[in-house]
Amino acid sequence: MIDDETFLNKPNFTKMVENKVLDTKQSYMDAVIDLCDKLDLDPTDVKKFISPVIQGKIEPSALLNNAKSPLSW
């Protein structure tokens, strides 16, 4: 059963990412990856759900860690 929070759209996914970061103190990129695992989504498919605010928080940490941002997949 899909509830309101797992109905994926940009505002809901942004809220889920923000809550995950606040609750777990993990990076935005890790929060996105964890949510993809939890919701059984391919990380390359969630780009359309990532708001510009979250995108702006993911890219610097990905560059700092020499990782590829999920937004460039």
C-alpha positions in Angstrom: 0.0 0.0 0.0 1.3 3.5 -0.9 0.7 6.2 1.6 1.0 10.0 1.0 4.6 10.1 1.9 5.7 7.4 -0.5 3.7 8.8 -3.4 6.6 10.2 -5.3 6.7 13.8 -6.5 9.3 16.5 -6.0 7.8 18.0 -2.8 7.3 14.7 -1.1 10.7 13.3 -2.0 12.4 16.5 -0.9 10.6 16.3 2.4 11.6 12.6 2.8 15.3 13.5 2.1 15.3 16.5 4.5 13.7 14.3 7.2 16.2 11.5 6.7 19.1 14.0 6.9 17.7 15.5 10.1 16.9 12.2 11.7 20.1 10.3 10.8 22.7 13.2 10.5 23.9 11.7 7.2 24.8 13.5 4.0 22.1 14.4 1.5 23.6 12.0 -1.1 23.5 9.2 1.5 19.9 10.0 2.4 18.9 9.9 -1.3 20.7 6.5 -1.7 19.0 5.1 1.4 15.6 6.3 0.3 16.2 4.6 -3.1 17.0 1.4 -1.3 14.0 1.7 1.0 11.6 2.5 -1.8 13.2 -0.1 -4.2 14.1 2.6 -6.7 17.0 2.9 -9.1 19.0 6.0 -8.0 19.1 7.0 -11.7 15.3 7.2 -11.7 14.9 9.7 -8.9 16.7 12.7 -10.6 13.3 14.1 -11.6 12.2 14.1 -7.9 15.3 16.0 -6.6 14.6 19.6 -6.0 17.2 22.3 -6.9 17.7 22.9 -3.2 18.6 19.2 -2.5 20.7 19.2 -5.8 22.7 22.1 -4.5 23.4 20.3 -1.3 24.4 17.0 -3.0 26.8 18.2 -5.6 29.4 19.9 -3.4 29.6 16.9 -1.1 30.0 14.6 -4.0 32.8 16.7 -5.4 34.5 16.9 -2.1 34.3 13.1 -1.7 35.4 12.5 -5.3 32.1 10.7 -5.9 29.8 11.0 -8.8 26.5 12.8 -7.9 23.4 10.8 -8.5 22.2 13.8 -10.5 24.8 13.1 -13.2 23.9 9.4 -13.7 
